Amino acid sequence: MYIWVVFDLAPGDRYKKRYVLPGGFIPGPNGPKNYNSFFFPGVFHLSALQREGLVVWDAHDQQLHRDDPFLIIATADVVGIADVNGSAGHHARLGCRLMCKLPGRHKPGTGHYYPALLWPSDWDRPGSNHEDIDINTVSGSDDKQYKADIRLILSSKNPNQHARHQRETGVSKPCVLQGLGRILPLPRCFPGDLMHQPVINLCDLLLSLWRGRMDVYGSDKKDTWDWAVFKDAGRWQEHGREVASAGSFFPSSFGRPPRNPAEKLSSGYKAWELLLYIYVLGPGVFYGVLPDKYYRHFCKLVFGIWTVYQRSVSIASLEKANLALRQYVIEFEELYYQRKIDRLQFVRQSVHSLTHLAEESLRCGPLSGCAQWCMENAVGSFGREVRSHNNMFANIANCGVLRAQINAIKARIPDLELEPTPPHGEFPFGDGYALRARDTTRRLVSNREAEAIRASRISNGSVQSTGSISVCRWARLLLLNGQVSRCAWKEKSGGERVVRRARNVKVRIPR
């Protein structure tokens, strides 16, 4: 399926269910031979709106308003992006999703190329024997070069010539989006990937290396893998329990905490869990476990990802992140690949993509605003609405039509979208704050607590009391950002039940 996201809305609103517009559904289970035949109706409709204008009623000004839609970005996962932008795919000689001109190195016995910067010292065959590439020369896409590549592809007279041109350019076909009049120059409308490559693909690669689960080729031996610290099943199980035990320290606003990877990694482990596991818990749970050189190397990755995931980031921070991520990429090859052709498969596009993340954040703005989280959430949302597996793809398409109709009605009649009602017993006390879940009786406080209350009353000009002080406790506090903090009294009242910690808040006092 594909969706439309309205970027005129703020990031806090544009990804809500009522604002995500279903675009189309591609039936399965096998992929179609021509994806453009499914994209064309939606793109054609957008092209017509760009030419004729989208006339809408402005209820505030009480007049018609003409809008001219502009397609600012288009994105997909690593496999799907090749069908959208017409690239040759991530296993091609020029396999970067941003269509940079970094040539890959051919893995013997396969049809795959890998974006290794360093020349394998034990291999001297065409396809892999070009000189070392300076990572500082790697840059993003070039729209002028892309146009020249398209012309070369279209000039192909037979399949063999097309395959040769595809290998030289990294482009397999023209993009259907070229027919749009209001769009960023191709391929600059395809931004970097902040979800699939650095989270799903790269984390899977790192865990496979550290667990010693990668396939071995040629003369390579797993006994020489000093980074495979979790190849022992007992140590991996112990590590998994340690990760799971940290789940209670993630507030509920963080979403699903990472489960035990030793038990759940291969059965429905979510991308969000991987993000929290590797990039949040990782610096703690891998400390003292990974050898020092690998741990220091890993921390550079964490620093870079933390920076590019921010919704507001300075240019100076992006420059530091760019330096750290590029150091990580070249050191990854030195530590793991080690110029050995039998380990060339370690250097994947998920590693190479790190060289572009900071520059893409500078070019497109924070990539967290256009990552694939919304798309994956839409897939799950529509999947949960399918009640029958009979004619599953027809059912999910009907769910999409119904969703579009409901959203259109709510847009025309906003009163149909009911405001959420506050919980029973909530006590708002101004500025967006509210208390919830009150204690049943008043209770005496300790001497130190009483002193603090008296001092607060004096500072506020209230009458000082000298007797004992009793209070009625509140369990929860609604904060301005929508999060709910809890007091220790309420969290500890759960007994043996594991409770997500929510009693640590950040307080900023203006100077």
N, C-alpha and C positions, 0 to 999 in steps of 0.2 A: 504494500500500500504506500501511498504518499500523501502528504498533508501540506496545507498552506498555513503559514504563521504570519500574523500581521505585526510587522515591526514598528508600526506607529504606536502601538501600546507599550507601556512600560514593562520591563522584564518581570516585574512581580505579577503582571496581569496577562501577558501575551500567551503564557503557557497553561492557562486555566482551561478546563474542559470546554467551557462555553465559547471560548475564543479560538480554539484550534479547529480549522476548517478541513474536513476530509476532502482529499483531492481525487483519489481513485483507488481501485483495488485490482490487483493483478492475480488472477486465479492460479492455482497450483494443482498438485504438489510440485510438478516440474516447472522450471523457469521457461518463459516464452523465448522463442527465437528472435523476436523483434520487440524489444522493450519500448521503442519509440511509438509503436502503434497504440500502446496504452497511455503514454505520456501525451500524445498529440492532442486528444480532445481538450484536456485541461490547459495545455500551452496555447492552443488555438483560441480558446475562450479568453485567456489573459491577453493575447495579442490583439484581439478585437477590442477589449476594454482599453488597451493602451492607445489604439487608433481613434476610437470613438469617444472615450472618456466614460467613467463610471459616475452616473448622476445619482446622488443621494439627497435625502431630505435632512436638512440641518434643523433639528427641533429647537435649538437655542436661538438661532437667528431667524427662524420661521421662513426659510427660503431654500431653494434647490442649490446644491453645491456640486460642482464637477470635480471629480478626483481622477488623477492620472496615475494608475498603478505602476510601480517600478519594482522589478525583480532585483533585489540587492544581492542575495546569496542563494545558492543551491547546494545541498550537502547530502551525503549518504554514508553508509559504512564502507569499509575497505573494498568489499566485493561489489557492492551496488554502485559505487561512484563511477566505476568504469562504464557501466551502462548509461549513466547520466551524462558524463562529460566526454565520452568517446575515447577514453585512454585505452592503452593496450593491456592494462591489468597489472596487479602488484607483483606478478612473477616475470614480467617482461624485462628486457634489458634496460629500458628507461621506465621503471615501474612506480615512480613517485606519484602519489595522488595529486600533487600540486604541479605535475609535469615539469619538474626541474630536470636539468640535463645531466644529472649524476649517472654515469653508466654503471650498470651492475656487472658482477663477475659470474660467469657460468659455472654451475655445479656439475662436475662430470657425471655422466650417466642419467641426467635429468634434463628437463626442458626449462629449468628455473634459473633465474639470475638473482643474485643477492647484492644489496647496495654496500658492499665493503669498500672502505677507503684505502685499506692497505693491501698491497700486492702479496698474494700467497707466496711464501718463500720456497715452497716445495712443489710449485706448479708453474709451467711455462708453456701454456697452450693459448691459442687465439680465443678471445672471449673473456679471459681472466688475467691476461698478462700486461695490462696497461699500468703505467707507473702509479705510485701512491698519489692520492688526491688530497690537496690541502683543504681541510674542512672549512676554512675561512673563504674559500672560493665558491662554496655551495650557496646558491641563491634560489629564490622562488621562481614563479612563472613569468613568462614574457609574452604579452599579447601579440606583438609583432612576429615573434618566432612561431607562435601558435598558428597564425594565419598562413605563414609560409609552409608549415607542416601540413595544414589542411589542403593547401593547393597541391602539395606533393602526393598526398594520399589520393586525392581525386584524379590525379593524372595517371594512376596505376592502370595498366592495360590488361593485366591478367593476374590471377591469384598469386603467382610466385613474385611478381613485381610488388604487389600489395603487401605481401609478407615481408619483403625486404625493406620497403618504405616504412612499414609499421615498426620494424626493429630499429630503424635509424631515427625515427621521430618520437616513438612512444605513443603515437596516436593511431587508432584503428578506424575511426569513422568521424564524420562531422557530428556536431552536437545539435540536437533538436532545438535547443534554446537559442541558436544563432538566428532564428527567425524572428526573435523579439526585438522591438525597436528601443525599448527603455530597459536597459540591463547594463551592468558593469561589463567591460570588455572581457571576453572569454580568453583564458581560463581564470581570470582574477576573481570571478564571482564564485569560485569554489574554494572556500576557506579551509584552513587546517582542521584536523579532527582532534577534539579534546576528550573524546569518550572512548571510542573503540580502540584506537591505536595505543595511547598511553595507559589506558586502564585495563581493558579486556585483553588485548593482544600482548602488550609488553609484560603485564603482570603474569600472564600464563607462561610466557617465555622465561621470566626470572624464576618462577616457582618450579618449572620443569628442570631448569639448570640446577637449582639448589637441592632439588630432590633426586637428581641423577636420573631423570626420566626421559631424557632426550635420546634419540636413536644414535648409534655409534656407526661410523663409516670407516673403512680402510684400516689403517694401523692405529687409529685412536683407541684409547683404553679409558674406561671410567675410573680406574684406579688412580689415574693422574689428575682427576678433577678435584682439586683441593677446595673448590667452592661448593661441592655437593655435600653440604652439612646435614641434610635431612634424608639421605639415602637409607639411613637406619630407620626402620618402621617405628621403633619405640620412641626415638627422639622426635619424629614427626608427630606422633600421637600426643606426646607431652607438649609440644609446641601448640598443637591445635587446642588443647584444653586451656592453655594460657591465653590464647586469643579469645576463646569463648568467655572466659572469666572476666574479661575487660568489658563485656557488653553492658553491664549495669552502670558503667561510668559514662555512657553516651546518653545525653538527654533525649527525650522522645522527639524533640524537634530535629534531631539528626537523622530521623528515619530509621530504617532497619539496621541494627548493629551487626557486625560480622559474626557469623556463626563459626563453629569449629571447622576449620578448613580440612582437617584430617578426615572428617566424616561427610562434609557437605560440598566439598570443592567440585566434585564431578556430578553433583545432582542438584541443579537449580541454584547454584551460588550466584547471587545477583552482582551486576556491575558496581552498584553502589556499595555492596559489602566489600568487594575487592578494593575500591577506592579507599574506604576507611581502614581496611586491613593493612594494605601495603603502605599507603601514604600518610596515614594518621598513627596507627599503632606500630608500623614498621620500624621507625627509628628506635622504639623502645624494645620490641620483642626480638629484633634481630641483633641488638647490641650484645656483644659478648658471645654471640652464636656464630655469626659470619666472621671469617678471618678479617683482621683489621683493614687490610687493603681493599677488600671487597665491601666492607661496611662503609668506609670513607667514600668509596666510589658511589655506593647506593645513596648516601646522604646528599650528594650533589643532585641526583635525580629528584629526590624529595623536595629540595629547596626550589628547583626549577618548576616543578609541577605545582607546588604551593603558590608560587608567584603568578603563573599564567592562569590559574583557576580563580584568581581574585576578580570580583566584579568591578573594582576600581583600583587601578594600578598605575604607578608613575613610570615615566620613560626610563628613569635611572634604575628602577627595580627591574624593568624588562631587560635592560642591558646586562645587569648582573645575572639574571636568569638565563639569558642567551649564552653568556660565557660559561655558566655552570653546565648547561645542557650539552653544549658542544664539547666541553671537556669530558662529560660523561660518555658521549658517543665514541670519541677517539679512544678513551681509556677502556671502554667496553671491548673494543676490538683487541686492544693490547692484553687485557686480562683474560678474556674468554676465547676469542677466536685465535689469537696468537699466530696470525699469518699461516695457519694450517688449512689446506684445502679440505681436509676431512671435517673441519669445524665451520666451514663457510656458511652452513645453514643457520648458525647462531645469529648472524647479522641479518636481521629481517627489516622489512619496511617500518615496523613499529619502532625500531631503534633509530633508523634514519629520520623518521618524522620529527623526532625531538629537535633536530637542527632548525626546523622551520617554525616551531610553536611561538617563540618570543617575537620573531619578525612578523608572523601572521597576526599576533595580538596587537602589534603596533600598527599594522596596515588596516585591520578590520575592527579594531576595538577588542575589548575582553572577549575571548573565545567562549567563555561560559555563557554568553548571551546567544550563541548560535550553535551550541553543542547538540548532540543527538539524543540527549536525555528525553526531550519532548517526544521525539519520534518513537523511541522505545516504549515510553509510557502510553502513547496512543495505541501501539500494537497490543500491549497488555490490556488496555481498557476495552478495545473492541473484542479482543479474545474472550474477556470475561462476560461479554454480553451475548455470546453465542451459546444458546441453550441446547442445540441439537447438532450432532456431528454429521447428520445426513445433509448432503449438499452444503458442506461447511462454508465453502468460499462464496456461494450465493447468499448464505445467511449473513456472513460478515459484511458483504456488500450492502445488503438491506439495512443492517445496523448503521452503516455509514450514511446511507440516504436519510434514515430516520434522525440520526444525530444532526445532520445538516439542516433538516426541516425544523427541528426543535430550536436549534441555535438561531435560525432566521426569525422564527416567531418571537423568541425572547429579545432579539435585537429590535424588532418593530414594537413590541409591547414590553418594555423593561420591568413593569410591575409584576410580570409573571415570575421573574427571578426573585424569590423570597429572600429577604435578609436573614442570616442565621440568628436564631433566638439565643439569648444568653442562657447559660446553665441555671438551673433552679438554685436559688440562694446566693447568687452572685451579688456582690456589693461594690458598685463603681464609686470611686471617690475622686474623680477628676483626672484630666490630662491623659485619658486612655488607660489608666491603671484600674484594676478591679481585684477584689479579694473573693476567694471562694472557699467553701467547705469550712464552716465555723465549728468550734468545739461546743459541746453541749453545756458545759458549766464553766464558771470562772474559777481560776486556780491561782494560788499564791506563787509569787516568783521568788527566786533566790535573792540573797542580799546584794550580790553584784548587779543582778538585773534590776533590782529596785533602785540602786544608786544611779544606774544609767538612765532609768526612766525619770528620776527626779532631776538629774542634770538636764535632760531634754526639756522638761517642763520649765525650768528656770530660763533656759536660752530662748524659749518661745514666749516668755512673759507670763506663764501660767502660775497659779498659786501653788507653792511648794507644799507637799503633804509629808507628814512625819510618821504616819502610821504604816501598817503593812499595806502592800499593793497586790491586788489580784487582777488578773487579765483573762480575757477570753481569746484563746488562740485561733488563728486562721491557718489553714493548711496550704493554700495555693495563692499565688500572686500572678495576675496577668500583666505581662510587660508590654511596652509600646510596640515592640517588634513582633508581637503575636505569640511569643513563647510563654510558657507557664513555668514558673519556678515553684518549688515546694520547700517547705521547712523540714528540718531533720525530724521533728516530732512525727510528721505524717509519714515520712519515708521509713522510719524505724518501726512504725506500728504494723508493718506488713509481716513481721515475724520472719520465718524462713523463706518467704517468697522473695524472689529476686526483683528488685525495684530499680528502674532506670533513674540514676542520680540527676536531680534538677535543682540542687540547692546552692550551686555556685554561679554567681552572676557577676558581670563586670559593671562597676559603677564609675562614671566619669564626673568629676567635680570641676566645674568651670573655674578658672582662676580669675 
